[in-house]
Each structure stands twice: as structure tokens, then as C-alpha cells.
Amino acid sequence: MAAPIIDRLITLFQETASLAETDQWLRQLNYKRLEGKAAEAQTLELVISLLNDEFLPNEIRVKRVDSDGLWLKDRNGVELSWGEMSDGYRTALALLADILRHLINHYGLDDLTARDTEGKLFITRSGVVLIDEIDAHLHPEWQREIGFWLKKRFPNIQFIVTSHSPLICQAADPNGLFVLPEPGSDEPARALTPEEYQEVISSRPDTILRSAAFGLQNTRSPVAVEARSAFADLRTKQRAGGKLTKTELAELERLRQYINPDEEP
């Protein structure tokens, strides 16, 4: 493994470093557990307990750690090795294990954990965790939940993350959302106002993408935007009393597939 100070920073700049370090750490914990080392056995038990505490979606759970690394089991009982997992699962598992590894290395196991009023395990220690593109490789359902999960299990950790996902942004605390300008832009970075923040945490993803947090003018595809514009032009002509040709009537019907009456404009 890398030197302690470098070890804390290397995963910021090299995604594969987190995967490799985590895989090696889990294997070493298991080796030492088999040798009868109590601290390593307790550490491995803690890691697996947190990973299995509603962290993984789709009823997937950690089955075991052995000489081949970490194994998962899905709802049908099918086992997946570390190498067979999707990028989303491997990245998220490595992220959580990496946070725990650094906390344990720094604080040790004494008084590291406690239980909340619901009996859920959480980490008592404080710290700052930087995560770049936390939404990378994650299914939208997981994006919607992971921020809240991390905040609940690590209540004294300050998470500073970057993301292009409106779902991730909904987990931000008040005064915790910042817009970063595009590379080369003269615009300064800024915090969202309380009103802009409230819009993000209260709205649906398409609304958030059109808010000040992301600034999109439209969330529809260019094809849909063009089709809806052409449909509106033909309907305007029709409503004004103009007679549509057979070609225009056929085009109007073709364009109607891009109009969803149950959707907001």
C-alpha cells in the first residue's frame, strides 16, 4: 500500500487506486482473521456489516471475503466475485471501504461506532471526505439514495463531492450547493441562494436540470425540441383558420408522438 499521507490522496486522482487498495486491504483483513487476529476480525465484521446495511441496491449482499477478494450474492442466490461486478458496484463498495479504512487507520476501533435510536450502526468519528463524480457508474435509483445513506451512517463527516446528477444534489445540506463554472469561463464559482437550494431539494430531476444549479434550457432531446416546435407551428396555423394540406396533416400526426399531454410543457 502507499505511504499514509499519499494513501489519503491518491484515490482522488486515480480511480483504480481505490479499487486495488480496497481489494488488497480486505484480503489482508481476512488473512489476519484466519490467523486469529482479533482486531482484523472485528474490522472485517464492521466493514461487512455496513456494506450489508441497506447500502447495496436490488437486495444484493456481501457473501464473504476470501483469498479471491470480496463476493456478493444477488436475490436469486447467484454469487459474483469482485472482478465480475459492474463498475457501479465495485466503485461504490471501494468508496465505502476506503472511507472506513482511513478512519480505522487514524482513530482505531475504540468508540468508532454506535447505534442510533432505530438500532442502526453509524460511525461516530469526524473528518472530511472528498469525492469526485460520486454519481459515476451508479444507477439513478442508487444516486437518489447514496448521499442520504452516507450522511446517516457518517453524521460527523463532511462530504465534499462533485456531481453532474440532480439526484445527488438533493442530499445536500443548506448552504451546501455550489455551481462551478465551465473550464475557461470568466464566471466565478458561487453558492446557490436559499431559494435556489430549496428548488433543487424540492423538485423533480428535469426541473433541477433547468434550475440555476445546472442551467439547461431544455431537458428534451434536440429531435424532440425540433418536432414540438414544428407541431406547434402547424397547430397555430390550424387554429388561425388556415387549411392544412394532406402533407401537413400527415406531418402533424407524425409529430404528435412527441407530445405527451400528461407532461408539463
C-alpha positions in Angstrom: 0.0 0.0 0.0 1.0 3.6 -0.4 2.6 5.8 2.3 0.0 7.1 4.8 -0.2 10.7 3.6 -0.1 9.7 -0.1 -2.6 6.9 0.6 -5.2 9.5 1.7 -5.0 11.5 -1.6 -4.1 9.0 -4.3 -7.6 7.9 -4.9 -8.6 11.4 -5.8 -6.6 11.3 -8.9 -6.6 7.6 -9.8 -9.9 5.7 -9.6 -8.3 2.3 -10.0 -6.1 3.0 -6.9 -9.2 2.8 -4.7 -10.3 -0.5 -6.2 -6.8 -2.0 -5.8 -6.2 -0.7 -2.3 -9.6 -1.9 -1.1 -9.3 -5.3 -2.6 -5.8 -5.8 -1.0 -7.0 -4.4 2.3 -10.0 -6.7 2.5 -7.9 -9.8 1.6 -5.3 -8.8 4.3 -8.0 -8.5 6.9 -9.3 -11.9 6.1 -5.8 -13.5 6.2 -5.2 -12.0 9.6 -8.7 -13.0 10.8 -7.8 -16.6 9.9 -4.6 -16.2 11.9 -6.7 -15.4 14.9 -6.1 -11.6 15.0 -9.0 -10.1 16.9 -8.7 -6.5 15.7 -8.6 -7.5 12.0 -11.6 -9.9 12.5 -13.5 -7.0 14.2 -12.6 -4.7 11.4 -13.8 -7.1 8.7 -17.0 -7.7 10.5 -17.6 -3.9 10.7 -17.0 -3.4 7.0 -19.3 -6.2 6.0 -22.0 -5.1 8.5 -22.1 -1.6 7.0 -21.9 -2.9 3.4 -25.0 -5.0 4.2 -26.9 -2.3 6.0 -29.1 -1.2 3.0 -26.1 0.2 1.2 -26.4 -2.1 -1.9 -29.5 -1.9 -4.1 -31.6 -4.8 -5.5 -31.2 -7.0 -2.4 -27.6 -7.7 -3.1 -25.5 -8.5 -0.1 -21.9 -9.3 0.7 -21.5 -13.0 1.0 -17.9 -13.3 2.2 -14.3 -12.2 1.8 -11.7 -14.9 0.9 -8.4 -15.2 -0.9 -10.1 -14.1 -4.1 -11.4 -11.0 -2.6 -15.0 -9.9 -1.9 -18.0 -11.8 -3.0 -21.6 -10.7 -3.5 -24.8 -12.7 -3.6 -27.9 -11.4 -5.5 -31.6 -12.0 -4.7 -31.5 -15.3 -6.7 -28.6 -16.7 -4.8 -26.1 -16.1 -7.6 -22.6 -15.2 -6.4 -20.5 -12.6 -8.0 -16.7 -12.1 -7.5 -15.0 -8.7 -7.2 -14.0 -9.0 -10.9 -17.5 -9.9 -12.1 -19.2 -6.9 -10.5 -20.3 -3.9 -12.6 -18.3 -0.7 -12.4 -21.1 0.8 -10.2 -20.9 -1.9 -7.6 -17.1 -2.0 -7.5 -16.8 1.8 -7.3 -19.4 2.2 -4.5 -18.0 -0.8 -2.5 -14.5 0.6 -2.8 -15.7 4.1 -1.8 -17.3 2.9 1.4 -14.5 0.5 2.3 -11.9 3.2 1.6 -13.6 5.6 3.9 -13.7 3.0 6.7 -10.1 2.0 6.1 -8.8 5.6 6.6 -11.0 6.2 9.7 -9.8 2.9 11.3 -6.2 3.7 10.4 -6.5 7.1 12.0 -8.8 6.5 15.0 -8.6 2.8 15.6 -11.7 0.7 16.5 -12.3 2.0 20.0 -15.5 4.1 20.2 -15.6 4.2 16.4 -19.2 3.1 16.1 -22.5 3.5 17.9 -26.2 2.7 17.4 -29.0 5.2 16.7 -32.5 5.1 18.1 -33.5 2.7 15.4 -30.6 0.4 16.2 -28.7 1.3 13.0 -24.9 1.3 13.1 -23.2 4.6 12.5 -19.6 6.0 12.7 -19.0 8.5 15.5 -15.7 10.0 14.3 -15.3 13.2 12.4 -13.4 14.0 9.2 -13.6 15.4 5.7 -14.1 13.2 2.6 -13.6 14.5 -0.9 -15.4 12.5 -3.7 -15.1 13.4 -7.4 -18.1 12.5 -9.6 -19.9 10.4 -6.9 -22.6 9.5 -9.4 -20.2 7.8 -11.9 -21.5 4.4 -12.9 -24.4 4.5 -10.4 -28.0 3.7 -11.4 -30.3 6.7 -10.9 -32.1 4.8 -8.0 -28.7 4.4 -6.2 -27.8 8.1 -7.0 -31.0 9.1 -5.2 -30.2 7.2 -2.1 -26.4 7.2 -1.6 -26.0 10.7 -0.3 -28.6 10.3 2.4 -27.2 6.9 3.3 -23.7 8.3 3.8 -24.9 11.3 5.8 -26.9 9.0 8.1 -24.1 6.5 8.7 -21.3 9.1 8.9 -23.1 12.0 10.7 -19.9 13.7 11.7 -18.1 13.5 8.4 -18.2 16.5 6.0 -18.6 15.2 2.5 -17.4 17.5 -0.3 -18.5 16.0 -3.6 -18.7 17.0 -7.3 -21.6 15.7 -9.4 -23.5 16.1 -12.6 -26.5 14.4 -11.2 -29.6 16.3 -10.0 -30.4 13.3 -7.8 -27.1 13.5 -5.9 -27.7 17.3 -5.3 -30.9 16.6 -3.4 -28.9 15.2 -0.5 -27.0 18.5 0.1 -27.4 20.4 3.3 -28.5 24.1 3.4 -25.8 26.3 2.1 -24.1 23.2 0.6 -24.7 23.6 -3.1 -22.2 25.4 -5.3 -22.1 26.0 -9.0 -18.7 25.6 -10.6 -18.1 27.5 -14.0 -17.1 25.7 -17.1 -13.3 25.4 -17.7 -12.0 28.6 -19.2 -15.1 30.6 -18.1 -14.7 34.1 -16.5 -17.6 33.4 -14.2 -16.7 32.8 -10.6 -17.9 29.8 -8.6 -20.9 30.7 -6.4 -23.1 29.2 -3.8 -26.8 28.8 -4.6 -29.2 31.2 -2.9 -31.6 29.7 -0.3 -34.4 29.9 -2.8 -32.3 28.1 -5.5 -31.3 25.5 -3.0 -34.9 24.9 -2.0 -35.9 24.4 -5.6 -33.2 21.7 -6.0 -34.2 19.7 -3.0 -37.9 20.0 -3.6 -38.1 19.4 -7.4 -38.0 16.6 -9.9 -34.8 15.9 -11.8 -35.9 17.6 -15.0 -36.8 20.8 -13.1 -33.5 20.7 -11.2 -31.6 20.4 -14.5 -33.4 23.6 -15.7 -32.7 25.4 -12.4 -29.7 27.6 -11.5 -27.8 24.5 -10.4 -27.4 23.2 -13.9 -28.8 25.9 -16.2 -30.2 23.7 -19.0 -32.6 25.5 -21.3 -34.4 22.2 -22.2 -34.2 18.6 -20.9 -35.7 17.1 -24.1 -33.6 15.8 -26.9 -32.9 18.1 -29.9 -35.1 15.9 -32.1 -38.0 16.3 -29.7 -37.5 20.0 -29.3 -37.5 20.5 -33.1 -40.5 18.2 -33.5 -42.5 20.0 -30.9 -41.7 23.4 -32.4 -42.9 22.2 -35.9 -46.0 20.7 -34.3 -46.8 24.0 -32.6 -46.4 25.9 -35.9 -48.9 23.6 -37.7 -51.4 23.8 -34.8 -51.1 27.6 -34.8 -51.9 27.7 -38.5 -54.8 25.3 -38.0 -56.2 27.3 -35.1 -55.9 30.5 -37.1 -58.3 29.1 -39.7 -55.7 28.0 -42.2 -56.3 24.8 -44.2 -53.6 22.2 -43.9 -52.6 20.3 -46.9 -52.6 16.5 -46.9 -48.8 16.5 -46.4 -49.1 18.9 -43.5 -51.9 16.8 -41.9 -49.8 13.7 -42.2 -46.8 15.6 -40.7 -49.0 16.8 -37.9 -49.9 13.2 -37.0 -46.3 12.1 -37.2 -45.2 14.9 -34.9 -48.0 14.1 -32.4 -45.9 11.2 -31.0 -43.6 13.8 -29.4 -46.5 15.4 -27.5 -47.3 14.0 -24.1 -50.4 15.6 -22.7 -49.6 14.3 -19.2 -46.3 16.0 -19.1 -45.6 19.6 -18.2 -44.7 22.0 -21.1 
